[in-house]
């Protein structure tokens, strides 16, 4: 029986490589030869113990992937061997992944397989942008210029929203500026609130997306929005993180605080795939590691300065 190497989280901060059988697709399934799989910061937080894991270890990680179909199970009519695809399934820190056909999207012409690893993150970001509710939203603050913040930035710019981005890392601020932020601010040395009011003629921004996954920026977002504004939590904060909300000011200013965790449904994956050619995604990829160096990849992602970190299992 043919075998392959797969990275399995067994608890703790590292992932272990196991020899496992090369999977065979069953009815309604396809097997995908994995081109690349992104390191998701939520799974990094699982290894740190800062948020509870969605499944207890041992479990296969890796759900931000793209690849090419190399085998079909029975009853597959909508896909063919050789189709470039992305989808919704974990266990992709391995050369092959099995996926239900209804959880696949075809990579559209004009989009690279590298860019297609962003389908799952884009779907989550689409959900986050939708959560701001109907506009008109003219100005926005984004705290955190990691991959999720930069995708939200591009989606907001496509909607005609002027955006200021708060990010402490110099390289990430530069990426935000290059991808369309009207202004960037270093929260270590500059006032996030002043920057948000400057871009909105002193009124406060219409919407703030918190994409850093930390408590302090949530408070900054709440102070930055105008009366009637909305703050959307995109980044995943630790399970013990909390903020003190001045309830009278929150109530009197009629604010909304919305939490978004993942995509609402698979329709957002389809919207994400369609959006691939309209977004600048390849420049957001800063690091690539072979499967054998997955712990190094997680260490780089954990450092908070990289863009998207990729594992290339094949």
C-alpha positions in Angstrom: 0.0 0.0 0.0 1.3 3.4 -1.0 2.0 5.8 1.9 2.6 9.5 2.3 3.7 11.9 5.1 1.0 13.9 6.9 1.5 16.5 9.7 -0.7 15.6 12.7 -1.2 17.8 15.8 -0.9 15.6 18.8 -1.1 18.4 21.4 1.5 21.0 22.4 3.2 23.5 20.1 4.5 21.1 17.5 3.1 18.9 14.7 4.4 15.4 14.2 4.9 13.8 10.8 3.3 10.4 10.3 3.4 7.8 7.5 -0.2 7.2 6.5 -1.8 5.4 3.5 -2.4 7.5 0.4 -6.2 8.0 0.6 -8.6 6.7 -2.0 -11.7 8.7 -2.9 -15.1 7.1 -2.2 -18.4 7.8 -3.9 -19.0 11.6 -4.2 -15.4 12.3 -3.3 -12.3 13.5 -5.2 -8.6 13.2 -4.3 -6.6 16.4 -4.7 -2.9 16.6 -5.2 -2.1 19.5 -2.8 -0.2 22.4 -4.4 0.2 24.3 -1.1 -1.6 24.9 2.2 -1.5 28.0 4.3 -0.8 28.1 8.0 -4.0 29.4 9.7 -3.4 31.6 12.7 -6.4 30.0 14.5 -4.7 26.6 14.3 -1.5 28.3 15.6 -3.6 29.5 18.5 -4.8 25.9 19.1 -1.1 24.8 19.4 -0.5 27.6 21.9 -3.5 26.7 24.0 -4.8 30.3 23.8 -8.1 29.1 22.2 -9.9 25.8 22.6 -9.3 23.5 19.6 -12.3 22.7 17.4 -11.4 19.0 17.6 -9.2 17.3 20.3 -5.8 16.0 19.2 -4.7 13.9 17.5 -6.1 15.7 14.4 -4.9 16.7 11.0 -4.4 20.4 10.4 -4.4 22.4 7.2 -7.6 23.8 5.6 -6.4 26.7 3.5 -5.3 24.8 0.4 -5.3 24.5 -3.4 -4.4 21.8 -5.8 -5.3 19.7 -8.8 -7.7 16.8 -8.9 -5.9 13.6 -9.5 -8.5 10.9 -8.8 -12.3 10.7 -8.8 -14.7 8.6 -6.8 -18.0 7.3 -8.2 -20.8 9.7 -9.2 -18.7 12.7 -10.0 -20.1 14.7 -12.9 -19.0 18.3 -12.3 -15.2 17.8 -12.0 -12.5 16.1 -13.9 -9.0 14.9 -13.3 -6.7 17.9 -13.8 -9.1 20.6 -12.6 -7.4 23.2 -10.4 -9.5 23.5 -7.2 -9.7 24.8 -3.7 -12.2 23.8 -1.0 -13.4 23.3 2.5 -11.6 20.4 4.2 -8.8 19.9 6.6 -5.9 17.4 6.6 -4.1 19.2 3.8 -0.7 19.2 5.4 -0.1 16.2 3.2 0.5 15.5 -0.5 -3.1 14.4 -1.0 -6.4 15.4 0.6 -9.9 13.8 0.1 -12.8 16.2 -0.4 -16.5 15.8 -0.9 -17.2 17.2 -4.4 -19.8 19.6 -3.1 -17.2 21.2 -1.0 -14.9 22.1 -3.9 -14.7 25.2 -6.0 -12.9 25.4 -9.4 -10.0 28.0 -9.5 -11.0 30.5 -12.2 -8.9 31.5 -15.1 -6.5 34.3 -14.2 -5.9 33.1 -10.7 -2.8 31.2 -9.6 -2.8 28.1 -7.5 -0.8 30.1 -4.9 -3.6 32.7 -4.8 -6.2 30.0 -4.5 -5.0 29.0 -1.1 -6.8 32.1 0.1 -10.3 30.9 -0.9 -11.1 29.9 2.7 -9.7 33.1 4.3 -11.4 35.2 1.7 -14.7 33.4 2.4 -14.3 34.3 6.1 -13.4 37.9 5.2 -16.5 38.2 2.9 -18.6 37.2 5.9 -16.8 39.8 8.0 -17.4 42.6 5.5 -21.1 41.5 5.1 -21.4 41.7 8.9 -20.9 45.5 8.8 -24.5 45.6 7.4 -25.9 47.8 4.7 -24.0 51.0 3.9 -23.3 53.5 2.9 -19.9 52.8 4.6 -17.5 55.5 3.4 -14.6 55.3 5.9 -13.2 52.4 7.9 -10.5 51.4 10.4 -8.7 48.0 10.2 -6.5 47.0 13.1 -4.0 44.4 12.1 -2.4 44.0 8.7 -1.9 40.3 8.6 -3.4 38.2 5.8 -7.0 38.6 7.0 -6.7 42.3 7.6 -5.2 42.8 4.1 -8.0 40.8 2.4 -10.6 42.8 4.3 -8.7 46.0 3.2 -9.0 45.0 -0.5 -12.6 44.0 -0.2 -13.4 47.4 1.5 -11.5 49.3 -1.2 -13.5 47.5 -3.9 -16.6 48.8 -2.1 -15.3 52.3 -2.4 -14.4 52.6 1.4 -11.5 54.8 2.4 -9.4 52.9 5.0 -6.9 53.6 7.6 -4.9 50.6 8.9 -3.3 50.3 12.3 -0.4 47.9 12.5 2.8 47.9 14.7 5.0 46.0 12.2 6.8 48.1 9.6 6.7 45.5 6.9 3.0 44.8 7.3 2.2 48.5 7.3 4.1 48.8 4.0 2.0 46.0 2.6 -1.2 47.7 3.7 -0.2 50.9 2.1 0.7 49.1 -1.2 -2.7 47.3 -1.2 -4.7 50.5 -1.0 -4.8 51.8 2.6 -5.2 55.6 2.5 -3.3 56.0 5.7 -1.4 53.7 8.0 -0.6 54.2 11.7 1.8 52.6 14.1 -0.2 52.2 17.3 2.9 52.0 19.4 3.7 55.7 18.7 0.6 57.2 17.1 -3.0 57.7 18.1 -5.3 55.2 16.3 -8.3 57.4 17.3 -6.8 60.5 15.8 -6.0 58.7 12.6 -9.5 57.4 12.3 -11.0 60.8 12.9 -8.7 62.4 10.4 -9.9 60.1 7.6 -13.5 60.8 8.5 -13.5 64.6 8.9 -13.7 64.2 12.7 -16.9 62.2 12.7 -15.4 58.7 13.4 -15.3 55.9 10.9 -18.4 54.1 9.8 -17.0 50.7 10.5 -14.0 49.2 12.2 -12.7 45.6 11.5 -10.5 44.2 14.3 -8.2 41.7 12.6 -5.3 41.5 15.0 -7.0 39.1 17.5 -6.1 41.1 20.5 -8.1 42.9 23.2 -6.5 46.4 23.1 -7.4 47.1 19.4 -11.0 46.2 20.1 -11.2 49.2 22.6 -9.5 51.4 20.0 -12.1 50.3 17.4 -14.9 51.1 19.7 -13.6 54.6 20.3 -12.8 55.2 16.6 -16.3 54.6 15.1 -18.9 57.3 14.7 -22.2 57.2 16.6 -24.2 54.4 15.1 -21.1 52.7 13.8 -20.2 49.1 13.9 -17.1 47.1 15.1 -16.6 43.6 13.6 -14.3 41.1 15.2 -12.3 39.3 12.5 -9.2 38.2 14.4 -9.5 35.4 16.9 -8.6 36.5 20.4 -7.5 34.3 23.2 -10.2 32.6 25.3 -9.2 34.6 28.3 -9.1 38.0 26.5 -11.6 40.6 27.6 -12.3 44.3 27.2 -13.9 46.8 29.5 -16.8 48.5 27.6 -18.1 51.8 29.0 -21.7 50.8 28.8 -23.3 54.3 28.8 -21.1 55.5 26.0 -21.7 52.3 24.0 -25.4 52.6 24.6 -25.7 56.4 24.1 -23.6 56.2 20.8 -25.8 53.3 19.6 -22.8 51.2 18.6 -22.8 47.6 17.3 -20.2 45.0 18.2 -20.4 41.9 15.9 -18.3 38.7 16.2 -17.7 36.7 13.0 -16.1 33.2 13.1 -15.6 31.6 9.7 -17.8 31.7 6.7 -21.5 31.5 7.1 -22.0 28.8 4.4 -20.4 27.4 1.3 -21.9 30.1 -0.9 -19.2 32.4 0.5 -16.5 30.0 -0.8 -18.1 30.3 -4.3 -18.0 34.1 -3.9 -14.4 33.9 -2.7 -13.3 31.8 -5.7 -15.0 34.3 -8.1 -13.1 37.1 -6.4 -9.7 35.6 -6.8 -8.8 37.4 -10.0 -9.8 40.8 -8.6 -7.5 40.6 -5.5 -3.8 41.0 -5.1 -2.9 37.8 -3.2 0.4 36.5 -4.4 2.4 39.5 -2.9 0.9 38.6 0.5 2.8 35.3 0.5 6.0 35.9 2.4 7.3 32.4 3.4 7.3 28.8 2.0 8.3 25.7 3.8 8.4 22.0 2.8 6.3 19.7 4.9 9.3 18.5 6.8 9.8 22.0 8.2 6.3 22.6 9.4 7.4 23.5 12.9 9.6 26.2 11.5 6.6 27.5 9.5 4.5 27.7 12.6 7.3 29.5 14.4 7.4 32.2 11.7 3.7 32.6 11.7 3.7 32.8 15.5 6.2 35.7 15.2 3.5 38.1 14.0 5.6 39.7 11.2 5.1 37.4 8.2 2.3 37.6 5.6 0.8 34.3 4.6 3.1 31.3 5.4 2.7 28.3 3.0 3.5 24.6 3.4 4.3 22.9 0.1 3.8 19.2 0.7 4.8 18.0 -2.8 
